[in-house]
């Protein structure tokens, strides 16, 4: 067992042992006290009954002549002894026939129980019990073997042999029960500790697997308590770490791929010029320039999305007219849309409230959506941009302005739709730079909109086209 297990078991055992021991001591003391009180009251009641019986005898006989026969009938056990003395102190009756005709004070008898007849004292009664040398109280008499202990009014702790054996057996049973209880508590404590420790050991093992690079390892959830919740949280963390690692690997592969192509083109062109294969004319220098611009754009895109994802993207917000801003972006694409044979429609809504936004970042997001729409819409297609104000909806829980960019392109298959805002993701498997861009446009647009507290989502039907929606909250403060 590990150290925590020993600590838990030891703590449980210590607490249980202390509690059971205290309880055993209390039960022992209370049982002994109550038993002694009961025996004392019983003895005093018995002595008084004996005194009353002897008084009745004397009232009838008017003398002590046959007192021995009466005493013999009143002795209740072999451990009991009854002695009777008259008013002059002479012992007239002794169940052991040892002190007959002697004076009571001469043999050390005192504190006797008065024997009365009609309210007048006619003698004294002395009652003893045999304790075999283990009794307590006044009036110890006898030799090395049997001892007689006198019952008196203040002798509350005098027990005969049978009573002593009984209380000793009771107390012994209490302590044996306490020891058994401690042993059972030890076993149950060990089992409970194992029950508590095993999930923690499993979590420790799982952490070791994760630390060793096995990000696919999961710990089995064995309970619904706090430890079970901790296990579920651990598994969630492991899943996110695994997804993050896969994203990191995919990101590195994508960045490598995106950088490799322009660098290869630039390197090949430069090598061709050096080797004399290509002339250093405007055509080949233009190729180098074009690839350099593409590298610069890729690096800037990576920087923007990295800053946005880490919450470090600086926004210079001002109250802006979203209709005017969107119209400016649309105007920039009129030429490229016409060159491809596309119809560009802008459906504006007047008197929209101004939004507290960073105009440059919002324009960047809308630009990326229009670039994507033009790229994926065939000739003679239509791209529509519309703006309207909306109340709460299933996609956005605040009053907002909704910008939609619709196209009549090939659409996005349902299995690709959840991933289109991932970095470097392309719906087409062929990674053509001319058709698919860098794969960062939609990811950047999504991050820009989220940085403004808005939302970006898409709806699409393959073969019909796609619509991208931007929801920007209206500042009502």
TADA-V777208 format. One record per residue. RES is the residue in three letters. PHI is phi in whole degrees, 0 to 359 (NA if undefined). D_CENTER is the distance of its C-alpha to the mean C-alpha in Angstrom with 2 decimals. Layout:
res=RES phi=PHI d_center=D_CENTER
res=RES phi=PHI d_center=D_CENTER
This chain:
res=UNK phi=NA d_center=22.32
res=UNK phi=285 d_center=20.84
res=UNK phi=297 d_center=20.71
res=UNK phi=298 d_center=17.04
res=UNK phi=298 d_center=17.81
res=UNK phi=297 d_center=20.87
res=UNK phi=298 d_center=19.21
res=UNK phi=295 d_center=16.72
res=UNK phi=297 d_center=19.67
res=UNK phi=298 d_center=22.01
res=UNK phi=295 d_center=19.90
res=UNK phi=298 d_center=19.45
res=UNK phi=297 d_center=23.16
res=UNK phi=298 d_center=24.33
res=UNK phi=298 d_center=22.69
res=UNK phi=294 d_center=23.99
res=UNK phi=298 d_center=27.35
res=UNK phi=296 d_center=27.91
res=UNK phi=296 d_center=27.05
res=UNK phi=293 d_center=29.23
res=UNK phi=297 d_center=31.97
res=UNK phi=299 d_center=32.13
res=UNK phi=295 d_center=32.18
res=UNK phi=296 d_center=34.91
res=UNK phi=298 d_center=36.94
res=UNK phi=297 d_center=36.75
res=UNK phi=296 d_center=37.71
res=UNK phi=299 d_center=40.46
res=UNK phi=295 d_center=41.88
res=UNK phi=294 d_center=41.71
res=UNK phi=297 d_center=43.20
res=UNK phi=298 d_center=45.96
res=UNK phi=298 d_center=46.76
res=UNK phi=293 d_center=46.91
res=UNK phi=293 d_center=48.92
res=UNK phi=299 d_center=51.36
res=UNK phi=296 d_center=51.79
res=UNK phi=297 d_center=52.45
res=UNK phi=295 d_center=54.91
res=UNK phi=297 d_center=56.63
res=UNK phi=296 d_center=57.12
res=UNK phi=295 d_center=58.30
res=UNK phi=294 d_center=60.73
res=UNK phi=298 d_center=62.15
res=UNK phi=294 d_center=62.65
res=UNK phi=294 d_center=64.33
res=UNK phi=299 d_center=66.58
res=UNK phi=294 d_center=67.66
res=UNK phi=294 d_center=68.48
res=UNK phi=296 d_center=70.53
res=UNK phi=298 d_center=72.32
res=UNK phi=295 d_center=73.08
res=UNK phi=295 d_center=74.43
res=UNK phi=293 d_center=76.65
res=UNK phi=297 d_center=77.84
res=UNK phi=297 d_center=78.81
res=UNK phi=299 d_center=80.72
res=UNK phi=295 d_center=82.60
res=UNK phi=296 d_center=83.37
res=UNK phi=276 d_center=84.95
res=UNK phi=272 d_center=86.74
res=UNK phi=65 d_center=87.59
res=UNK phi=202 d_center=87.30
res=UNK phi=251 d_center=85.07
res=UNK phi=299 d_center=87.30
res=UNK phi=248 d_center=84.92
res=UNK phi=294 d_center=81.60
res=UNK phi=299 d_center=80.64
res=UNK phi=293 d_center=80.52
res=UNK phi=293 d_center=78.24
res=UNK phi=299 d_center=75.95
res=UNK phi=300 d_center=75.69
res=UNK phi=283 d_center=74.46
res=UNK phi=266 d_center=71.85
res=UNK phi=291 d_center=70.22
res=UNK phi=266 d_center=66.99
res=UNK phi=201 d_center=66.09
res=UNK phi=293 d_center=67.54
res=UNK phi=268 d_center=65.35
res=UNK phi=256 d_center=66.89
res=UNK phi=217 d_center=70.12
res=UNK phi=240 d_center=72.13
res=UNK phi=233 d_center=74.81
res=UNK phi=237 d_center=77.16
res=UNK phi=237 d_center=79.46
res=UNK phi=280 d_center=82.15
res=UNK phi=294 d_center=82.71
res=UNK phi=275 d_center=84.68
res=UNK phi=91 d_center=81.76
res=UNK phi=280 d_center=83.47
res=UNK phi=284 d_center=81.17
res=UNK phi=255 d_center=82.60
res=UNK phi=210 d_center=79.87
res=UNK phi=211 d_center=77.44
res=UNK phi=296 d_center=75.57
res=UNK phi=259 d_center=75.87
res=UNK phi=53 d_center=79.60
res=UNK phi=257 d_center=79.06
res=UNK phi=246 d_center=79.86
res=UNK phi=300 d_center=82.55
res=UNK phi=71 d_center=85.23
res=UNK phi=265 d_center=83.34
res=UNK phi=280 d_center=82.21
res=UNK phi=297 d_center=78.53
res=UNK phi=289 d_center=78.27
res=UNK phi=292 d_center=80.11
res=UNK phi=261 d_center=77.33
res=UNK phi=86 d_center=74.60
res=UNK phi=267 d_center=73.67
res=UNK phi=206 d_center=72.48
res=UNK phi=56 d_center=70.12
res=UNK phi=283 d_center=71.40
res=UNK phi=268 d_center=70.81
res=UNK phi=297 d_center=73.93
res=UNK phi=256 d_center=75.88
res=UNK phi=242 d_center=77.39
res=UNK phi=228 d_center=79.99
res=UNK phi=55 d_center=80.53
res=UNK phi=86 d_center=78.65
res=UNK phi=254 d_center=80.77
res=UNK phi=284 d_center=79.51
res=UNK phi=242 d_center=81.37
res=UNK phi=171 d_center=79.32
res=UNK phi=228 d_center=75.91
res=UNK phi=247 d_center=73.36
res=UNK phi=236 d_center=71.36
res=UNK phi=242 d_center=68.59
res=UNK phi=232 d_center=66.98
res=UNK phi=229 d_center=64.36
res=UNK phi=272 d_center=64.38
res=UNK phi=242 d_center=61.35
res=UNK phi=52 d_center=62.63
res=UNK phi=84 d_center=62.14
res=UNK phi=246 d_center=58.50
res=UNK phi=278 d_center=59.04
res=UNK phi=233 d_center=58.39
res=UNK phi=123 d_center=60.59
res=UNK phi=276 d_center=64.24
res=UNK phi=79 d_center=67.26
res=UNK phi=287 d_center=66.50
res=UNK phi=219 d_center=69.65
res=UNK phi=124 d_center=70.76
res=UNK phi=262 d_center=71.05
res=UNK phi=292 d_center=68.75
res=UNK phi=271 d_center=67.76
res=UNK phi=286 d_center=67.27
res=UNK phi=239 d_center=66.50
res=UNK phi=253 d_center=67.03
res=UNK phi=246 d_center=64.77
res=UNK phi=278 d_center=66.04
res=UNK phi=279 d_center=64.09
res=UNK phi=230 d_center=64.53
res=UNK phi=298 d_center=63.16
res=UNK phi=256 d_center=60.87
res=UNK phi=260 d_center=59.83
res=UNK phi=269 d_center=56.37
res=UNK phi=246 d_center=55.15
res=UNK phi=268 d_center=57.91
res=UNK phi=238 d_center=56.78
res=UNK phi=278 d_center=59.04
res=UNK phi=299 d_center=58.31
res=UNK phi=296 d_center=56.75
res=UNK phi=293 d_center=54.50
res=UNK phi=297 d_center=53.49
res=UNK phi=298 d_center=52.67
res=UNK phi=296 d_center=50.61
res=UNK phi=293 d_center=48.48
res=UNK phi=295 d_center=48.03
res=UNK phi=294 d_center=46.86
res=UNK phi=297 d_center=44.39
res=UNK phi=295 d_center=42.97
res=UNK phi=296 d_center=42.91
res=UNK phi=295 d_center=40.98
res=UNK phi=297 d_center=38.43
res=UNK phi=290 d_center=37.87
res=UNK phi=297 d_center=37.83
res=UNK phi=297 d_center=35.18
res=UNK phi=296 d_center=33.14
res=UNK phi=297 d_center=33.52
res=UNK phi=298 d_center=32.59
res=UNK phi=299 d_center=29.50
res=UNK phi=295 d_center=28.45
res=UNK phi=297 d_center=29.16
res=UNK phi=296 d_center=27.16
res=UNK phi=297 d_center=24.24
res=UNK phi=297 d_center=24.60
res=UNK phi=295 d_center=24.54
res=UNK phi=296 d_center=21.60
res=UNK phi=298 d_center=19.73
res=UNK phi=297 d_center=20.62
res=UNK phi=295 d_center=19.52
res=UNK phi=296 d_center=16.14
res=UNK phi=298 d_center=15.75
res=UNK phi=298 d_center=16.78
res=UNK phi=297 d_center=14.36
res=UNK phi=280 d_center=11.43
res=UNK phi=282 d_center=13.40
res=UNK phi=304 d_center=14.75
res=UNK phi=298 d_center=11.87
res=UNK phi=292 d_center=11.66
res=UNK phi=297 d_center=15.45
res=UNK phi=296 d_center=15.48
res=UNK phi=295 d_center=13.57
res=UNK phi=297 d_center=16.06
res=UNK phi=297 d_center=18.85
res=UNK phi=297 d_center=17.90
res=UNK phi=298 d_center=17.96
res=UNK phi=296 d_center=21.31
res=UNK phi=297 d_center=22.63
res=UNK phi=297 d_center=21.78
res=UNK phi=297 d_center=23.38
res=UNK phi=278 d_center=26.30
res=UNK phi=99 d_center=26.93
res=UNK phi=274 d_center=25.68
res=UNK phi=286 d_center=23.91
res=UNK phi=273 d_center=24.13
res=UNK phi=286 d_center=21.78
res=UNK phi=229 d_center=18.65
res=UNK phi=265 d_center=15.97
res=UNK phi=290 d_center=15.90
res=UNK phi=277 d_center=12.87
res=UNK phi=251 d_center=13.04
res=UNK phi=206 d_center=10.45
res=UNK phi=252 d_center=9.06
res=UNK phi=271 d_center=5.76
res=UNK phi=298 d_center=2.20
res=UNK phi=292 d_center=4.94
res=UNK phi=297 d_center=7.27
res=UNK phi=296 d_center=6.33
res=UNK phi=298 d_center=6.60
res=UNK phi=295 d_center=9.67
res=UNK phi=297 d_center=11.03
res=UNK phi=296 d_center=10.89
res=UNK phi=299 d_center=12.62
res=UNK phi=296 d_center=15.10
res=UNK phi=297 d_center=15.80
res=UNK phi=300 d_center=16.51
res=UNK phi=296 d_center=18.70
res=UNK phi=296 d_center=20.50
res=UNK phi=291 d_center=21.28
res=UNK phi=296 d_center=22.45
res=UNK phi=296 d_center=24.59
res=UNK phi=296 d_center=25.98
res=UNK phi=296 d_center=26.62
res=UNK phi=293 d_center=28.41
res=UNK phi=296 d_center=30.46
res=UNK phi=297 d_center=31.31
res=UNK phi=298 d_center=32.33
res=UNK phi=296 d_center=34.53
res=UNK phi=294 d_center=36.01
res=UNK phi=297 d_center=36.60
res=UNK phi=297 d_center=38.39
res=UNK phi=294 d_center=40.45
res=UNK phi=294 d_center=41.31
res=UNK phi=297 d_center=42.28
res=UNK phi=301 d_center=44.33
res=UNK phi=295 d_center=46.05
res=UNK phi=294 d_center=46.72
res=UNK phi=281 d_center=48.15
res=UNK phi=294 d_center=50.07
res=UNK phi=297 d_center=52.29
res=UNK phi=295 d_center=53.86
res=UNK phi=296 d_center=54.10
res=UNK phi=294 d_center=55.90
res=UNK phi=297 d_center=58.27
res=UNK phi=297 d_center=58.98
res=UNK phi=298 d_center=59.44
res=UNK phi=296 d_center=61.71
res=UNK phi=295 d_center=63.80
res=UNK phi=297 d_center=64.23
res=UNK phi=298 d_center=65.14
res=UNK phi=296 d_center=67.64
res=UNK phi=293 d_center=69.26
res=UNK phi=297 d_center=69.44
res=UNK phi=280 d_center=70.93
res=UNK phi=84 d_center=73.41
res=UNK phi=288 d_center=72.12
res=UNK phi=251 d_center=71.18
res=UNK phi=276 d_center=73.20
res=UNK phi=286 d_center=71.38
res=UNK phi=265 d_center=72.18
res=UNK phi=298 d_center=70.29
res=UNK phi=299 d_center=68.91
res=UNK phi=286 d_center=67.07
res=UNK phi=293 d_center=66.11
res=UNK phi=295 d_center=64.77
res=UNK phi=298 d_center=62.57
res=UNK phi=297 d_center=61.13
res=UNK phi=299 d_center=60.64
res=UNK phi=298 d_center=58.92
res=UNK phi=290 d_center=56.42
res=UNK phi=294 d_center=55.83
res=UNK phi=300 d_center=55.06
res=UNK phi=296 d_center=52.62
res=UNK phi=297 d_center=50.86
res=UNK phi=298 d_center=50.72
res=UNK phi=295 d_center=49.25
res=UNK phi=297 d_center=46.60
res=UNK phi=295 d_center=45.59
res=UNK phi=295 d_center=45.51
res=UNK phi=297 d_center=43.40
res=UNK phi=298 d_center=40.90
res=UNK phi=296 d_center=40.82
res=UNK phi=298 d_center=40.32
res=UNK phi=289 d_center=37.47
res=UNK phi=294 d_center=35.75
res=UNK phi=296 d_center=36.08
res=UNK phi=293 d_center=34.88
res=UNK phi=291 d_center=31.74
res=UNK phi=265 d_center=30.78
res=UNK phi=73 d_center=31.63
res=UNK phi=254 d_center=34.66
res=UNK phi=287 d_center=37.34
res=UNK phi=278 d_center=39.60
res=UNK phi=247 d_center=40.83
res=UNK phi=257 d_center=44.06
res=UNK phi=277 d_center=43.69
res=UNK phi=216 d_center=46.66
res=UNK phi=287 d_center=47.56
res=UNK phi=232 d_center=49.26
res=UNK phi=275 d_center=51.15
res=UNK phi=292 d_center=49.17
res=UNK phi=293 d_center=52.21
res=UNK phi=296 d_center=54.46
res=UNK phi=296 d_center=51.99
res=UNK phi=295 d_center=51.49
res=UNK phi=299 d_center=55.26
res=UNK phi=297 d_center=55.82
res=UNK phi=294 d_center=53.60
res=UNK phi=299 d_center=55.38
res=UNK phi=300 d_center=58.74
res=UNK phi=295 d_center=57.78
res=UNK phi=260 d_center=57.22
res=UNK phi=299 d_center=60.37
res=UNK phi=294 d_center=62.49
res=UNK phi=295 d_center=60.12
res=UNK phi=291 d_center=59.56
res=UNK phi=296 d_center=63.32
res=UNK phi=299 d_center=64.00
res=UNK phi=268 d_center=61.74
res=UNK phi=79 d_center=63.35
res=UNK phi=254 d_center=60.34
res=UNK phi=265 d_center=60.55
res=UNK phi=252 d_center=58.25
res=UNK phi=245 d_center=57.62
res=UNK phi=237 d_center=56.01
res=UNK phi=256 d_center=55.29
res=UNK phi=264 d_center=54.68
res=UNK phi=239 d_center=53.84
res=UNK phi=286 d_center=55.61
res=UNK phi=60 d_center=54.33
res=UNK phi=280 d_center=50.70
res=UNK phi=292 d_center=48.74
res=UNK phi=286 d_center=48.32
res=UNK phi=249 d_center=44.95
res=UNK phi=274 d_center=43.35
res=UNK phi=220 d_center=43.10
res=UNK phi=266 d_center=44.16
res=UNK phi=304 d_center=47.32
res=UNK phi=296 d_center=47.57
res=UNK phi=289 d_center=44.05
res=UNK phi=293 d_center=44.48
res=UNK phi=299 d_center=47.88
res=UNK phi=298 d_center=46.37
res=UNK phi=294 d_center=43.89
res=UNK phi=295 d_center=46.69
res=UNK phi=300 d_center=48.97
res=UNK phi=296 d_center=46.55
res=UNK phi=293 d_center=46.30
res=UNK phi=293 d_center=50.12
res=UNK phi=301 d_center=50.63
res=UNK phi=296 d_center=48.38
res=UNK phi=295 d_center=50.23
res=UNK phi=295 d_center=53.67
res=UNK phi=295 d_center=52.72
res=UNK phi=254 d_center=51.67
res=UNK phi=252 d_center=54.32
res=UNK phi=288 d_center=57.62
res=UNK phi=305 d_center=61.08
res=UNK phi=71 d_center=62.18
res=UNK phi=275 d_center=58.57
res=UNK phi=230 d_center=57.20
res=UNK phi=238 d_center=54.43
res=UNK phi=243 d_center=53.53
res=UNK phi=240 d_center=51.68
res=UNK phi=225 d_center=50.90
res=UNK phi=226 d_center=49.27
res=UNK phi=202 d_center=48.24
res=UNK phi=263 d_center=45.96
res=UNK phi=224 d_center=43.26
res=UNK phi=273 d_center=40.89
res=UNK phi=300 d_center=37.29
res=UNK phi=220 d_center=36.94
res=UNK phi=293 d_center=34.44
res=UNK phi=269 d_center=34.43
res=UNK phi=213 d_center=34.31
res=UNK phi=269 d_center=33.03
res=UNK phi=231 d_center=35.54
res=UNK phi=295 d_center=39.30
res=UNK phi=209 d_center=40.58
res=UNK phi=257 d_center=43.59
res=UNK phi=252 d_center=43.59
res=UNK phi=251 d_center=45.55
res=UNK phi=238 d_center=46.26
res=UNK phi=238 d_center=48.02
res=UNK phi=247 d_center=49.40
res=UNK phi=224 d_center=51.52
res=UNK phi=248 d_center=53.46
res=UNK phi=279 d_center=52.43
res=UNK phi=283 d_center=51.22
res=UNK phi=81 d_center=47.76
res=UNK phi=240 d_center=44.40
res=UNK phi=300 d_center=43.26
res=UNK phi=304 d_center=40.07
res=UNK phi=290 d_center=38.26
res=UNK phi=266 d_center=38.98
res=UNK phi=303 d_center=38.19
res=UNK phi=292 d_center=34.42
res=UNK phi=249 d_center=35.28
res=UNK phi=292 d_center=38.32
res=UNK phi=263 d_center=36.55
res=UNK phi=281 d_center=35.25
res=UNK phi=295 d_center=37.15
res=UNK phi=62 d_center=40.28
res=UNK phi=274 d_center=39.74
res=UNK phi=231 d_center=42.98
res=UNK phi=295 d_center=43.51
res=UNK phi=272 d_center=46.53
res=UNK phi=287 d_center=46.12
res=UNK phi=289 d_center=49.27
res=UNK phi=269 d_center=48.35
res=UNK phi=276 d_center=51.54
res=UNK phi=295 d_center=51.50
res=UNK phi=290 d_center=54.20
res=UNK phi=267 d_center=52.30
res=UNK phi=253 d_center=48.67
res=UNK phi=64 d_center=48.77
res=UNK phi=273 d_center=46.15
res=UNK phi=83 d_center=43.22
res=UNK phi=247 d_center=41.67
res=UNK phi=302 d_center=43.36
res=UNK phi=291 d_center=40.92
res=UNK phi=298 d_center=37.87
res=UNK phi=294 d_center=39.48
res=UNK phi=302 d_center=40.41
res=UNK phi=298 d_center=36.85
res=UNK phi=294 d_center=35.53
res=UNK phi=297 d_center=38.37
res=UNK phi=292 d_center=37.68
res=UNK phi=297 d_center=33.93
res=UNK phi=297 d_center=34.82
res=UNK phi=266 d_center=36.74
res=UNK phi=78 d_center=33.86
res=UNK phi=257 d_center=35.61
res=UNK phi=215 d_center=35.13
res=UNK phi=229 d_center=37.22
res=UNK phi=215 d_center=37.34
res=UNK phi=223 d_center=40.01
res=UNK phi=231 d_center=41.59
res=UNK phi=206 d_center=44.05
res=UNK phi=225 d_center=46.19
res=UNK phi=307 d_center=47.85
res=UNK phi=87 d_center=51.62
res=UNK phi=248 d_center=51.51
res=UNK phi=140 d_center=49.75
res=UNK phi=226 d_center=46.64
res=UNK phi=228 d_center=45.55
res=UNK phi=253 d_center=43.23
res=UNK phi=243 d_center=41.87
res=UNK phi=245 d_center=40.99
res=UNK phi=248 d_center=39.36
res=UNK phi=244 d_center=39.72
res=UNK phi=293 d_center=38.48
res=UNK phi=273 d_center=41.24
res=UNK phi=285 d_center=40.81
res=UNK phi=257 d_center=41.41
res=UNK phi=280 d_center=40.74
